[in-house]
Amino acid sequence: MKKRQIVVRRDQSGRCSDTSASTYGSVRYRECQKNHAANMGGHAVDGCREFMASGVEGTANAFTCAACGCHRNFHRREVDTEVVCDSS
C-alpha cells in the first residue's frame, strides 16, 4: 500500500494541530492479484490491469470487476492521502 501525505500550510511551530488539520483520501483499485492456479500449486494471474465496477455504487455488482469477474478485494488497493493544515 502506498501512502502520500502532503502538508499544504503549517502554523508557526511547523506542526499541524489536530483541530486545524483536514485529511482527504481517495482509494483506487489496481491490478488483479488473484492466483488462478493456486489449487494446482502454481501461480497465474489473469492480467486485469485495473478494477472496473460491474454495477452502480450501492449495489452488489459494484464489488465485482467487469473486466475479470473477480471481487474487488483481489485487486491491489492504492490509497492517496492529503493532509491540509489551516493556520489562523
Biopython code that builds the backbone (N, CA, C, O; Angstrom):
import numpy as np
from Bio.PDB.StructureBuilder import StructureBuilder

atoms = [
    (1, "MET", "N", (0.841, -1.150, 0.000)),
    (1, "MET", "CA", (0.000, 0.000, 0.000)),
    (1, "MET", "C", (0.900, 1.231, 0.000)),
    (1, "MET", "O", (1.854, 1.308, 0.775)),
    (2, "LYS", "N", (0.604, 2.168, -0.847)),
    (2, "LYS", "CA", (1.397, 3.378, -0.990)),
    (2, "LYS", "C", (0.603, 4.557, -0.450)),
    (2, "LYS", "O", (-0.529, 4.790, -0.874)),
    (3, "LYS", "N", (1.194, 5.309, 0.489)),
    (3, "LYS", "CA", (0.526, 6.475, 1.049)),
    (3, "LYS", "C", (1.341, 7.713, 0.721)),
    (3, "LYS", "O", (2.570, 7.704, 0.788)),
    (4, "ARG", "N", (0.641, 8.769, 0.369)),
    (4, "ARG", "CA", (1.274, 10.057, 0.136)),
    (4, "ARG", "C", (0.642, 11.063, 1.063)),
    (4, "ARG", "O", (-0.583, 11.146, 1.151)),
    (5, "GLN", "N", (1.464, 11.833, 1.761)),
    (5, "GLN", "CA", (0.938, 12.880, 2.606)),
    (5, "GLN", "C", (1.517, 14.202, 2.152)),
    (5, "GLN", "O", (2.730, 14.342, 1.992)),
    (6, "ILE", "N", (0.646, 15.165, 1.947)),
    (6, "ILE", "CA", (1.052, 16.492, 1.506)),
    (6, "ILE", "C", (0.554, 17.490, 2.533)),
    (6, "ILE", "O", (-0.646, 17.565, 2.798)),
    (7, "VAL", "N", (1.460, 18.254, 3.111)),
    (7, "VAL", "CA", (1.079, 19.302, 4.047)),
    (7, "VAL", "C", (1.123, 20.609, 3.281)),
    (7, "VAL", "O", (2.179, 21.027, 2.806)),
    (8, "VAL", "N", (-0.043, 21.260, 3.163)),
    (8, "VAL", "CA", (-0.149, 22.457, 2.351)),
    (8, "VAL", "C", (0.300, 23.694, 3.122)),
    (8, "VAL", "O", (1.117, 24.469, 2.624)),
    (9, "ARG", "N", (-0.225, 23.888, 4.335)),
    (9, "ARG", "CA", (0.167, 25.031, 5.152)),
    (9, "ARG", "C", (0.482, 24.577, 6.566)),
    (9, "ARG", "O", (-0.106, 23.615, 7.062)),
    (10, "ARG", "N", (1.398, 25.259, 7.205)),
    (10, "ARG", "CA", (1.756, 24.944, 8.575)),
    (10, "ARG", "C", (1.629, 26.182, 9.438)),
    (10, "ARG", "O", (1.684, 27.307, 8.940)),
    (11, "ASP", "N", (1.457, 25.967, 10.751)),
    (11, "ASP", "CA", (1.423, 27.111, 11.650)),
    (11, "ASP", "C", (2.852, 27.507, 12.040)),
    (11, "ASP", "O", (3.807, 26.984, 11.465)),
    (12, "GLN", "N", (3.012, 28.399, 12.984)),
    (12, "GLN", "CA", (4.317, 28.947, 13.341)),
    (12, "GLN", "C", (5.285, 27.886, 13.862)),
    (12, "GLN", "O", (6.489, 27.992, 13.630)),
    (13, "SER", "N", (4.793, 26.880, 14.550)),
    (13, "SER", "CA", (5.664, 25.851, 15.119)),
    (13, "SER", "C", (6.105, 24.825, 14.087)),
    (13, "SER", "O", (6.987, 24.014, 14.367)),
    (14, "GLY", "N", (5.511, 24.844, 12.904)),
    (14, "GLY", "CA", (5.884, 23.879, 11.883)),
    (14, "GLY", "C", (5.111, 22.580, 11.964)),
    (14, "GLY", "O", (5.374, 21.646, 11.207)),
    (15, "ARG", "N", (4.152, 22.517, 12.885)),
    (15, "ARG", "CA", (3.342, 21.310, 13.039)),
    (15, "ARG", "C", (1.879, 21.645, 12.849)),
    (15, "ARG", "O", (1.460, 22.784, 13.055)),
    (16, "CYS", "N", (1.111, 20.659, 12.458)),
    (16, "CYS", "CA", (-0.331, 20.830, 12.301)),
    (16, "CYS", "C", (-1.002, 20.472, 13.623)),
    (16, "CYS", "O", (-0.674, 19.454, 14.232)),
    (17, "SER", "N", (-1.924, 21.293, 14.060)),
    (17, "SER", "CA", (-2.706, 20.922, 15.235)),
    (17, "SER", "C", (-3.853, 20.026, 14.780)),
    (17, "SER", "O", (-4.273, 20.070, 13.624)),
    (18, "ASP", "N", (-4.350, 19.215, 15.708)),
    (18, "ASP", "CA", (-5.420, 18.274, 15.359)),
    (18, "ASP", "C", (-6.706, 18.980, 14.962)),
    (18, "ASP", "O", (-7.476, 18.456, 14.158)),
    (19, "THR", "N", (-6.949, 20.175, 15.522)),
    (19, "THR", "CA", (-8.196, 20.867, 15.232)),
    (19, "THR", "C", (-8.173, 21.555, 13.872)),
    (19, "THR", "O", (-9.228, 21.796, 13.286)),
    (20, "SER", "N", (-6.983, 21.876, 13.361)),
    (20, "SER", "CA", (-6.917, 22.606, 12.099)),
    (20, "SER", "C", (-6.541, 21.722, 10.914)),
    (20, "SER", "O", (-6.472, 22.206, 9.784)),
    (21, "ALA", "N", (-6.300, 20.452, 11.149)),
    (21, "ALA", "CA", (-5.882, 19.555, 10.072)),
    (21, "ALA", "C", (-7.082, 18.830, 9.485)),
    (21, "ALA", "O", (-7.947, 18.346, 10.215)),
    (22, "SER", "N", (-7.126, 18.760, 8.176)),
    (22, "SER", "CA", (-8.154, 18.011, 7.467)),
    (22, "SER", "C", (-7.471, 16.975, 6.597)),
    (22, "SER", "O", (-6.471, 17.270, 5.943)),
    (23, "THR", "N", (-8.000, 15.772, 6.588)),
    (23, "THR", "CA", (-7.425, 14.690, 5.798)),
    (23, "THR", "C", (-8.390, 14.321, 4.683)),
    (23, "THR", "O", (-9.572, 14.070, 4.921)),
    (24, "TYR", "N", (-7.873, 14.291, 3.475)),
    (24, "TYR", "CA", (-8.659, 13.898, 2.316)),
    (24, "TYR", "C", (-7.995, 12.674, 1.709)),
    (24, "TYR", "O", (-6.774, 12.640, 1.560)),
    (25, "GLY", "N", (-8.772, 11.690, 1.366)),
    (25, "GLY", "CA", (-8.204, 10.478, 0.795)),
    (25, "GLY", "C", (-9.037, 9.952, -0.353)),
    (25, "GLY", "O", (-10.251, 10.145, -0.414)),
    (26, "SER", "N", (-8.358, 9.289, -1.249)),
    (26, "SER", "CA", (-9.054, 8.619, -2.337)),
    (26, "SER", "C", (-8.464, 7.229, -2.484)),
    (26, "SER", "O", (-7.261, 7.027, -2.318)),
    (27, "VAL", "N", (-9.320, 6.281, -2.795)),
    (27, "VAL", "CA", (-8.904, 4.885, -2.926)),
    (27, "VAL", "C", (-9.147, 4.446, -4.357)),
    (27, "VAL", "O", (-10.228, 4.655, -4.908)),
    (28, "ARG", "N", (-8.124, 3.829, -4.958)),
    (28, "ARG", "CA", (-8.267, 3.234, -6.285)),
    (28, "ARG", "C", (-7.834, 1.785, -6.192)),
    (28, "ARG", "O", (-6.944, 1.440, -5.416)),
    (29, "TYR", "N", (-8.461, 0.951, -6.978)),
    (29, "TYR", "CA", (-8.116, -0.462, -7.013)),
    (29, "TYR", "C", (-7.431, -0.750, -8.340)),
    (29, "TYR", "O", (-7.987, -0.474, -9.403)),
    (30, "ARG", "N", (-6.239, -1.296, -8.280)),
    (30, "ARG", "CA", (-5.404, -1.518, -9.457)),
    (30, "ARG", "C", (-5.486, -2.957, -9.938)),
    (30, "ARG", "O", (-6.569, -3.540, -9.970)),
    (31, "GLU", "N", (-4.351, -3.534, -10.313)),
    (31, "GLU", "CA", (-4.315, -4.835, -10.981)),
    (31, "GLU", "C", (-4.811, -5.967, -10.081)),
    (31, "GLU", "O", (-4.665, -5.937, -8.859)),
    (32, "CYS", "N", (-5.396, -6.953, -10.730)),
    (32, "CYS", "CA", (-5.929, -8.122, -10.036)),
    (32, "CYS", "C", (-4.771, -9.014, -9.608)),
    (32, "CYS", "O", (-3.849, -9.262, -10.386)),
    (33, "GLN", "N", (-4.822, -9.493, -8.367)),
    (33, "GLN", "CA", (-3.760, -10.335, -7.838)),
    (33, "GLN", "C", (-4.262, -11.727, -7.481)),
    (33, "GLN", "O", (-3.594, -12.458, -6.750)),
    (34, "LYS", "N", (-5.424, -12.094, -7.987)),
    (34, "LYS", "CA", (-5.976, -13.418, -7.697)),
    (34, "LYS", "C", (-5.147, -14.483, -8.392)),
    (34, "LYS", "O", (-4.887, -14.400, -9.593)),
    (35, "ASN", "N", (-4.733, -15.488, -7.623)),
    (35, "ASN", "CA", (-3.944, -16.599, -8.151)),
    (35, "ASN", "C", (-4.901, -17.677, -8.652)),
    (35, "ASN", "O", (-5.492, -18.406, -7.856)),
    (36, "HIS", "N", (-5.051, -17.776, -9.960)),
    (36, "HIS", "CA", (-5.987, -18.724, -10.553)),
    (36, "HIS", "C", (-5.448, -20.152, -10.579)),
    (36, "HIS", "O", (-6.205, -21.086, -10.842)),
    (37, "ALA", "N", (-4.171, -20.338, -10.315)),
    (37, "ALA", "CA", (-3.578, -21.675, -10.339)),
    (37, "ALA", "C", (-3.194, -22.158, -8.944)),
    (37, "ALA", "O", (-2.376, -23.070, -8.818)),
    (38, "ALA", "N", (-3.759, -21.576, -7.908)),
    (38, "ALA", "CA", (-3.391, -21.937, -6.539)),
    (38, "ALA", "C", (-3.737, -23.384, -6.203)),
    (38, "ALA", "O", (-2.988, -24.046, -5.484)),
    (39, "ASN", "N", (-4.849, -23.877, -6.707)),
    (39, "ASN", "CA", (-5.239, -25.259, -6.395)),
    (39, "ASN", "C", (-4.328, -26.287, -7.053)),
    (39, "ASN", "O", (-4.329, -27.449, -6.649)),
    (40, "MET", "N", (-3.545, -25.885, -8.064)),
    (40, "MET", "CA", (-2.586, -26.795, -8.713)),
    (40, "MET", "C", (-1.168, -26.575, -8.211)),
    (40, "MET", "O", (-0.240, -27.246, -8.663)),
    (41, "GLY", "N", (-0.990, -25.635, -7.275)),
    (41, "GLY", "CA", (0.336, -25.376, -6.730)),
    (41, "GLY", "C", (1.145, -24.389, -7.550)),
    (41, "GLY", "O", (2.343, -24.237, -7.310)),
    (42, "GLY", "N", (0.539, -23.725, -8.494)),
    (42, "GLY", "CA", (1.253, -22.767, -9.335)),
    (42, "GLY", "C", (0.844, -21.337, -9.045)),
    (42, "GLY", "O", (0.165, -21.052, -8.059)),
    (43, "HIS", "N", (1.269, -20.453, -9.917)),
    (43, "HIS", "CA", (0.918, -19.044, -9.781)),
    (43, "HIS", "C", (0.596, -18.495, -11.171)),
    (43, "HIS", "O", (1.445, -18.499, -12.062)),
    (44, "ALA", "N", (-0.633, -18.028, -11.343)),
    (44, "ALA", "CA", (-1.055, -17.444, -12.620)),
    (44, "ALA", "C", (-2.104, -16.383, -12.344)),
    (44, "ALA", "O", (-3.118, -16.653, -11.701)),
    (45, "VAL", "N", (-1.861, -15.189, -12.825)),
    (45, "VAL", "CA", (-2.838, -14.111, -12.693)),
    (45, "VAL", "C", (-3.464, -13.865, -14.060)),
    (45, "VAL", "O", (-2.897, -14.242, -15.085)),
    (46, "ASP", "N", (-4.640, -13.229, -14.074)),
    (46, "ASP", "CA", (-5.371, -13.088, -15.333)),
    (46, "ASP", "C", (-4.960, -11.889, -16.170)),
    (46, "ASP", "O", (-5.348, -11.806, -17.336)),
    (47, "GLY", "N", (-4.185, -10.952, -15.620)),
    (47, "GLY", "CA", (-3.711, -9.816, -16.406)),
    (47, "GLY", "C", (-4.605, -8.600, -16.363)),
    (47, "GLY", "O", (-4.351, -7.630, -17.077)),
    (48, "CYS", "N", (-5.650, -8.621, -15.543)),
    (48, "CYS", "CA", (-6.526, -7.463, -15.418)),
    (48, "CYS", "C", (-5.729, -6.318, -14.800)),
    (48, "CYS", "O", (-5.140, -6.486, -13.732)),
    (49, "ARG", "N", (-5.703, -5.176, -15.444)),
    (49, "ARG", "CA", (-4.847, -4.066, -15.027)),
    (49, "ARG", "C", (-5.498, -3.109, -14.039)),
    (49, "ARG", "O", (-4.786, -2.467, -13.266)),
    (50, "GLU", "N", (-6.822, -2.988, -14.033)),
    (50, "GLU", "CA", (-7.482, -2.069, -13.113)),
    (50, "GLU", "C", (-8.921, -2.493, -12.890)),
    (50, "GLU", "O", (-9.590, -2.982, -13.800)),
    (51, "PHE", "N", (-9.390, -2.296, -11.658)),
    (51, "PHE", "CA", (-10.754, -2.667, -11.291)),
    (51, "PHE", "C", (-11.759, -1.717, -11.939)),
    (51, "PHE", "O", (-11.618, -0.497, -11.864)),
    (52, "MET", "N", (-12.773, -2.299, -12.575)),
    (52, "MET", "CA", (-13.895, -1.535, -13.127)),
    (52, "MET", "C", (-15.170, -2.169, -12.580)),
    (52, "MET", "O", (-15.431, -3.347, -12.826)),
    (53, "ALA", "N", (-15.952, -1.410, -11.850)),
    (53, "ALA", "CA", (-17.161, -1.933, -11.216)),
    (53, "ALA", "C", (-18.182, -2.374, -12.261)),
    (53, "ALA", "O", (-18.366, -1.710, -13.282)),
    (54, "SER", "N", (-18.836, -3.491, -11.998)),
    (54, "SER", "CA", (-19.865, -4.009, -12.914)),
    (54, "SER", "C", (-21.187, -3.278, -12.762)),
    (54, "SER", "O", (-21.977, -3.217, -13.704)),
    (55, "GLY", "N", (-21.431, -2.722, -11.580)),
    (55, "GLY", "CA", (-22.702, -2.048, -11.320)),
    (55, "GLY", "C", (-22.489, -0.682, -10.703)),
    (55, "GLY", "O", (-21.357, -0.238, -10.510)),
    (56, "VAL", "N", (-23.592, -0.024, -10.398)),
    (56, "VAL", "CA", (-23.528, 1.308, -9.806)),
    (56, "VAL", "C", (-23.244, 1.198, -8.312)),
    (56, "VAL", "O", (-23.449, 0.147, -7.704)),
    (57, "GLU", "N", (-22.768, 2.298, -7.730)),
    (57, "GLU", "CA", (-22.445, 2.368, -6.306)),
    (57, "GLU", "C", (-23.672, 2.018, -5.472)),
    (57, "GLU", "O", (-24.768, 2.511, -5.735)),
    (58, "GLY", "N", (-23.486, 1.173, -4.475)),
    (58, "GLY", "CA", (-24.581, 0.791, -3.592)),
    (58, "GLY", "C", (-25.238, -0.530, -3.938)),
    (58, "GLY", "O", (-26.090, -1.007, -3.189)),
    (59, "THR", "N", (-24.860, -1.132, -5.059)),
    (59, "THR", "CA", (-25.416, -2.435, -5.427)),
    (59, "THR", "C", (-24.360, -3.510, -5.211)),
    (59, "THR", "O", (-23.181, -3.206, -5.029)),
    (60, "ALA", "N", (-24.787, -4.763, -5.233)),
    (60, "ALA", "CA", (-23.854, -5.879, -5.048)),
    (60, "ALA", "C", (-22.864, -5.981, -6.207)),
    (60, "ALA", "O", (-21.729, -6.415, -6.012)),
    (61, "ASN", "N", (-23.279, -5.588, -7.401)),
    (61, "ASN", "CA", (-22.397, -5.663, -8.564)),
    (61, "ASN", "C", (-21.270, -4.632, -8.528)),
    (61, "ASN", "O", (-20.331, -4.726, -9.319)),
    (62, "ALA", "N", (-21.342, -3.659, -7.635)),
    (62, "ALA", "CA", (-20.282, -2.657, -7.525)),
    (62, "ALA", "C", (-18.988, -3.262, -7.008)),
    (62, "ALA", "O", (-17.927, -2.656, -7.154)),
    (63, "PHE", "N", (-19.051, -4.455, -6.401)),
    (63, "PHE", "CA", (-17.870, -5.117, -5.869)),
    (63, "PHE", "C", (-17.278, -6.145, -6.826)),
    (63, "PHE", "O", (-16.272, -6.776, -6.499)),
    (64, "THR", "N", (-17.874, -6.328, -7.994)),
    (64, "THR", "CA", (-17.395, -7.290, -8.980)),
    (64, "THR", "C", (-16.764, -6.543, -10.153)),
    (64, "THR", "O", (-17.333, -5.580, -10.666)),
    (65, "CYS", "N", (-15.582, -6.998, -10.570)),
    (65, "CYS", "CA", (-14.867, -6.353, -11.684)),
    (65, "CYS", "C", (-15.510, -6.751, -13.013)),
    (65, "CYS", "O", (-15.754, -7.930, -13.268)),
    (66, "ALA", "N", (-15.777, -5.756, -13.849)),
    (66, "ALA", "CA", (-16.375, -6.027, -15.154)),
    (66, "ALA", "C", (-15.376, -6.679, -16.104)),
    (66, "ALA", "O", (-15.779, -7.391, -17.023)),
    (67, "ALA", "N", (-14.087, -6.451, -15.901)),
    (67, "ALA", "CA", (-13.066, -6.985, -16.804)),
    (67, "ALA", "C", (-12.744, -8.452, -16.521)),
    (67, "ALA", "O", (-12.665, -9.258, -17.448)),
    (68, "CYS", "N", (-12.557, -8.804, -15.241)),
    (68, "CYS", "CA", (-12.102, -10.165, -14.935)),
    (68, "CYS", "C", (-13.105, -10.991, -14.140)),
    (68, "CYS", "O", (-12.953, -12.209, -14.045)),
    (69, "GLY", "N", (-14.135, -10.355, -13.561)),
    (69, "GLY", "CA", (-15.145, -11.080, -12.808)),
    (69, "GLY", "C", (-14.778, -11.364, -11.365)),
    (69, "GLY", "O", (-15.543, -12.025, -10.663)),
    (70, "CYS", "N", (-13.632, -10.889, -10.897)),
    (70, "CYS", "CA", (-13.192, -11.119, -9.521)),
    (70, "CYS", "C", (-13.796, -10.081, -8.585)),
    (70, "CYS", "O", (-14.223, -9.011, -9.020)),
    (71, "HIS", "N", (-13.828, -10.406, -7.294)),
    (71, "HIS", "CA", (-14.268, -9.454, -6.285)),
    (71, "HIS", "C", (-13.223, -8.349, -6.140)),
    (71, "HIS", "O", (-12.044, -8.561, -6.425)),
    (72, "ARG", "N", (-13.654, -7.186, -5.701)),
    (72, "ARG", "CA", (-12.774, -6.029, -5.559)),
    (72, "ARG", "C", (-11.605, -6.296, -4.611)),
    (72, "ARG", "O", (-10.546, -5.690, -4.774)),
    (73, "ASN", "N", (-11.763, -7.183, -3.626)),
    (73, "ASN", "CA", (-10.701, -7.478, -2.665)),
    (73, "ASN", "C", (-9.481, -8.130, -3.311)),
    (73, "ASN", "O", (-8.395, -8.080, -2.734)),
    (74, "PHE", "N", (-9.623, -8.733, -4.477)),
    (74, "PHE", "CA", (-8.482, -9.348, -5.151)),
    (74, "PHE", "C", (-7.609, -8.316, -5.864)),
    (74, "PHE", "O", (-6.498, -8.636, -6.287)),
    (75, "HIS", "N", (-8.088, -7.107, -6.000)),
    (75, "HIS", "CA", (-7.337, -6.058, -6.689)),
    (75, "HIS", "C", (-6.500, -5.269, -5.689)),
    (75, "HIS", "O", (-6.939, -5.014, -4.567)),
    (76, "ARG", "N", (-5.302, -4.886, -6.098)),
    (76, "ARG", "CA", (-4.394, -4.138, -5.226)),
    (76, "ARG", "C", (-4.990, -2.777, -4.913)),
    (76, "ARG", "O", (-5.399, -2.043, -5.812)),
    (77, "ARG", "N", (-5.035, -2.446, -3.621)),
    (77, "ARG", "CA", (-5.625, -1.183, -3.165)),
    (77, "ARG", "C", (-4.545, -0.111, -3.089)),
    (77, "ARG", "O", (-3.475, -0.328, -2.520)),
    (78, "GLU", "N", (-4.841, 1.047, -3.669)),
    (78, "GLU", "CA", (-3.904, 2.168, -3.659)),
    (78, "GLU", "C", (-4.610, 3.357, -3.004)),
    (78, "GLU", "O", (-5.662, 3.799, -3.467)),
    (79, "VAL", "N", (-4.017, 3.868, -1.921)),
    (79, "VAL", "CA", (-4.616, 4.961, -1.161)),
    (79, "VAL", "C", (-3.762, 6.205, -1.331)),
    (79, "VAL", "O", (-2.556, 6.179, -1.086)),
    (80, "ASP", "N", (-4.388, 7.289, -1.748)),
    (80, "ASP", "CA", (-3.733, 8.596, -1.818)),
    (80, "ASP", "C", (-4.324, 9.445, -0.700)),
    (80, "ASP", "O", (-5.538, 9.639, -0.634)),
    (81, "THR", "N", (-3.463, 9.949, 0.177)),
    (81, "THR", "CA", (-3.899, 10.746, 1.316)),
    (81, "THR", "C", (-3.288, 12.119, 1.246)),
    (81, "THR", "O", (-2.105, 12.268, 0.941)),
    (82, "GLU", "N", (-4.098, 13.134, 1.531)),
    (82, "GLU", "CA", (-3.624, 14.501, 1.543)),
    (82, "GLU", "C", (-4.035, 15.136, 2.858)),
    (82, "GLU", "O", (-5.212, 15.116, 3.218)),
    (83, "VAL", "N", (-3.061, 15.706, 3.585)),
    (83, "VAL", "CA", (-3.323, 16.370, 4.856)),
    (83, "VAL", "C", (-3.182, 17.868, 4.627)),
    (83, "VAL", "O", (-2.143, 18.346, 4.171)),
    (84, "VAL", "N", (-4.240, 18.598, 4.949)),
    (84, "VAL", "CA", (-4.254, 20.046, 4.760)),
    (84, "VAL", "C", (-4.348, 20.691, 6.136)),
    (84, "VAL", "O", (-5.261, 20.399, 6.908)),
    (85, "CYS", "N", (-3.399, 21.568, 6.433)),
    (85, "CYS", "CA", (-3.388, 22.275, 7.709)),
    (85, "CYS", "C", (-3.782, 23.723, 7.483)),
    (85, "CYS", "O", (-3.198, 24.405, 6.641)),
    (86, "ASP", "N", (-4.760, 24.191, 8.223)),
    (86, "ASP", "CA", (-5.194, 25.582, 8.144)),
    (86, "ASP", "C", (-4.643, 26.315, 9.353)),
    (86, "ASP", "O", (-4.877, 25.904, 10.489)),
    (87, "SER", "N", (-3.925, 27.378, 9.121)),
    (87, "SER", "CA", (-3.414, 28.187, 10.226)),
    (87, "SER", "C", (-4.139, 29.520, 10.237)),
    (87, "SER", "O", (-4.413, 30.107, 9.190)),
    (88, "SER", "N", (-4.440, 29.979, 11.422)),
    (88, "SER", "CA", (-5.179, 31.250, 11.518)),
    (88, "SER", "C", (-4.377, 32.287, 12.266)),
    (88, "SER", "O", (-4.839, 33.414, 12.444)),
]
sb = StructureBuilder()
sb.init_structure("model")
sb.init_model(0)
sb.init_chain("A")
sb.init_seg("    ")
for serial, (resi, resn, name, xyz) in enumerate(atoms, 1):
    if name == "N":
        sb.init_residue(resn, " ", resi, " ")
    sb.init_atom(name, np.array(xyz, "f"), 0.0, 1.0, " ", f" {name:<3s}", serial, name[0])
structure = sb.get_structure()
